[in-house]
Amino acid sequence: MGRAEQGISRERWAVIPRVLCFLFHEREVLLLKRAPHRAIFPDRYNGLGGHVEPGEDLRTAARREVREETGLEVETLHLAGLVLIHADESPGVLLGVFIGEALERRTGMSAEGMLEWVPVDRVLELPVVEDFPELWPRVLRFRETREPFFLSYTYDPDDRLVVQEG
């Protein structure tokens, strides 16, 4: 089946696939404090993740990103939710959000920034990336219920994040 049969054309809205992972160990979560030299969200905390490489599925990309950023091998990652991020123009971003349990704790520097284990109930006290306060309660709810979430991010005329849940 070719592109035409898949409905793929330049006229359709397209997305870039990305992954975001939250690794838990008991009552802590591993976060990455982005390096101060990073162009996007310097000195802000987020989970682990990045782009999906050609030929990868979302879970494979999530495992690779965790391994690259932490050195940890994580067997089980659960897809907690999907987020469609709409920019003014195509392409947008499709973000697969995963959670997993880490069998060991590692900290230290990565190419992206500093890895830190943070108590789950203290996460929102940190300077986090802009969508984190919306995303974090849904991640925690998934951890308890295994019910996935589906979000859409857009921006209003003042460039403020607008979150809709499906």
VOSE-413660 format. One record per residue (C-alpha): residue in three letters; x, y, z. Coordinates in steps of 0.1 Angstrom, whole numbers, plus 2048, in hexadecimal, padded with zeros to 3 digits. Each point is the difference from the previous one (the first is absolute). Layout:
N
AlaXYZ ...
***
This chain:
166
Met800800800 Gly80F8217F6 Arg7FD82480D Ala7E18087EC Glu7EE7E280E Gln80A80B824 Gly7F28227FA Ile822810802 Ser8058207EC Arg810822804 Glu7DE810804 Arg7F87ED820 Trp80B80B823 Ala81F7EC80B Val8107F9821 Ile8237FA80D Pro8007E2818 Arg811805822 Val8007EE821 Leu80180B825 Cys8077E781C Phe7FC801825 Leu8137E6814 Phe7F57F9823 His8127F081D Glu7E97FC81E Arg7F4823808 Glu8198127EA Val8028097DB Leu81F8057EB Leu8008237F0 Leu8188127E9 Lys809824809 Arg80880D7DD Ala82380F7FC Pro802826801 His80E8027DD Arg7E27EE7F1 Ala7EB8167E8 Ile7DF7F280C Phe7F6800825 Pro82380680E Asp8037F8826 Arg7DC7F17FF Tyr7F77DD80C Asn7EF7E67EB Gly7FF7DB7FA Leu8177EE7E9 Gly7FB7FD7DB Gly80480D7DD His7FA7F97DB Val7F57DF7F1 Glu81A7F47E6 Pro7F57F37DE Gly7F57DB803 Glu7FA802826 Asp7DE7FC811 Leu7F881681E Arg80A7E781B Thr8217F77EF Ala8088257FE Ala7F7805824 Arg8177E480B Arg81C80E7EB Glu7FC82380E Val8007F3824 Arg8207EB7F8 Glu81181E7EF Glu7F781981B Thr8057EA81F Gly8137E07F7 Leu7E27ED80F Glu7EF7E37EE Val7DB800806 Glu7ED7E17F6 Thr7DD80C807 Leu7F38217F4 His7DB8077FF Leu7F08187E8 Ala7EE819818 Gly7F38187E6 Leu8038127DF Val8038257FC Leu7FA8127DE Ile8128217FF His7F28187E6 Ala81781B7F4 Asp7F481B7E8 Glu80D7EC7E3 Ser8067DC7F7 Pro8117EC80D Gly7F47FD824 Val80D7E781A Leu7F17DF80B Leu80E7F9823 Gly7FE7DD80F Val802802826 Phe80E7E1811 Ile8057F5824 Gly8167E580E Glu80F7F3820 Ala826803804 Leu8117E3812 Glu81D816809 Arg807824806 Arg8198147EC Thr808825801 Gly8198167EF Met8058147E1 Ser7F57F67DD Ala8048137E0 Glu7DE80F806 Gly80580B824 Met8007F4824 Leu7ED7E180A Glu7EE802822 Trp7EA7EA815 Val7E481580E Pro7E47F7819 Val7E07FC7EC Asp7EE819817 Arg81B81B7FC Val8028007DA Leu7EA81E7FA Glu815815818 Leu81C7FF7E5 Pro8038177E2 Val7F17E87E7 Val7F98037DA Glu7E08137F7 Asp7E87E27FB Phe80D7ED81E Pro7E580C819 Glu7E57F47E8 Leu8117DF7F7 Trp80D7F5823 Pro7DE7F9811 Arg7F67EB7E2 Val8207EC801 Leu7FA7F9825 Arg7DC7F67FA Phe80B7E87E5 Arg8197F1818 Glu7E37F8817 Thr7E47F77E8 Arg8127F67DF Glu7E68167EE Pro8128127E4 Phe7FB8257F9 Phe7FD8127DF Leu8088257FE Ser80281C7E6 Tyr81781E804 Thr7FA8207ED Tyr80A824807 Asp7EA81E804 Pro8078227EF Asp81680A81E Asp8157E07FB Arg7F27F0820 Leu7FC7DB801 Val7DC7F37FC Val7FA7DB80A Gln7E27EC7F6 Glu7F97DD80B Gly7EE7E77EA 
***
